[in-house]
Amino acid sequence: MEYKTITFEEKEPGIGLIVLNRPERLNAANVEMLDDFYALFDNLRKHPEIRVLILTGAGRGFCSGADLKDDRLATEEGIRVFSSASIHLETVQKRYAGVIVEMKRLAQPIIAAVNGPASGIGLCMVLASDIIIANSKASFTASFINLGLSGGELGTTYFLPRMVGIARASEILMTGRTVYAEEADKIGLISRLVHDEDLMNSAWETAKNLVSKTPLGLRLTKEALKQNLDVNSLETAIEIENRNQSICCCTPEFFEAIKAFVQSRDKGD
């Protein structure tokens, strides 16, 4: 399937590579990119054999945010969209936000390989990923409040407090300052900080590790993590985990894994 603003390729069995491909605009997200993402998500649901996704940006950045120089904004239709909050909500806001929601709904875990600035919706795509690997060139900016908007945009007030705590999240969202790679690693905004030249190798090695797990076990782990962010008690969280484990324990893959583990232990590996 052909896309205009992103590329997608199953470069290795079970692993799909998504590249934001507008390097001349630091991969800024325009309406066409939203369309490409929705088409890609629909396609991925039809191909469960693609089990893990890597998301990165072409060139020297991950994603600089929404494209404020998008030619469509100056058209009659673009002007009409910004003439009414209700029109903007239905035609623009929900469409941008929907990309973030769909990322979490996908069965495939997403590994963000952050190779440069991730601002605005770029930051939000990072936050919506399941594993975040960054190099020293990565930076993270919740730029919304700097543009006269609320800092609460596309899930930032949901994800960020859960990742770095409410005090740090409040300061980051209210000031709109940039968080650079070393600080992001220190406060828990990313999973791992790696050397610049090791970024994609680290992402691929992580993806290969995930693909080595059983499809059901991996899918249910992502599902449980997503659901249990919202539960209000330990008991509810454990009930979800109990269900998943009982399902997995009755699969052929579980018995094969146990047999392989016992054989490996007996050999002293």
Secondary structure, 3 states (H helix, E strand, C coil): CCCCCEEEEEEECCEEEEEECCHHHCCCECHHHHHHHHHHHHHHHCCCCCCEEEEEECCCCCECCECCCCHHHHCHHHHHHCCCHHHHHHHHHHHHHHHHHHHHHCCCCEEEEECCEEECHHHHHHHCCCEEEECCCCEEECHHHHHCCCCCCCCHHHHHHHHHCHHHHHHHHHHCCEEEHHHHHHHCCCCEECCHHHHHHHHHHHHHHHHCCCHHHHHHHHHHHHHHCCCCCHHHHHHHHHHHHHHHCCCHHHHHHHHHHHHHHHCCC
